[in-house]
Amino acid sequence: MPRRPTPVAEDDLLLLDNQLCFALYSASLAMTKLYKPMLDRLGLTYPQYLVMLVLWETDGRSVSELGERLQLDSGTLTPLLKRLEAAGLVRRERATDDERRVLVHLTSEGRALRRRAVQVPKEVACATQCSIEEIIDLRQRLHALRRRLQPAALPRERKQDAA
């Protein structure tokens, strides 16, 4: 049976500590700060790390697939990929079947970096002081929240088109 939210007095609705958005935002900031020294050792920024995670899952993704998976637009993704390419971790090439598509492949250095990166999730799990079960539950709940929020976050004109 789902738990009912604790009632909050109207006067308390706008208290910072009662805001879900602030709890998520401040937790995200804390998580990003935790990752920074670990990723510095790998020579990656956090967004670059996310790109590498996707490519370690499946090499040879198109730029549009990367953007969808990471929820990043091409204006954000393209400079990230250029920096990863300049660092020798990825290479971009046009698809032979459709030259409009750009595929991103790991280099041997990019594949080798994966072995060093394996330590990052272990260190993060340790820093959270959560059990594996708690981490899995929290991750699943955050994914569920994101899925519920996505339709509400669609631009108004796209919602009207769908109706």
Secondary structure, 3 states (H helix, E strand, C coil): CCCCCCCCCHHHCCCHHHCHHHHHHHHHHHHHHHHHHHHHHHCCCHHHHHHHHHHHHCCCEEHHHHHHHHCCCHHHHHHHHHHHHHCCCEEEEECCCCCCCEEEEECHHHHHHHHHHCHHHHHHHHHHCCCHHHHHHHHHHHHHHHHHHHHHHCCHHHHHHHC
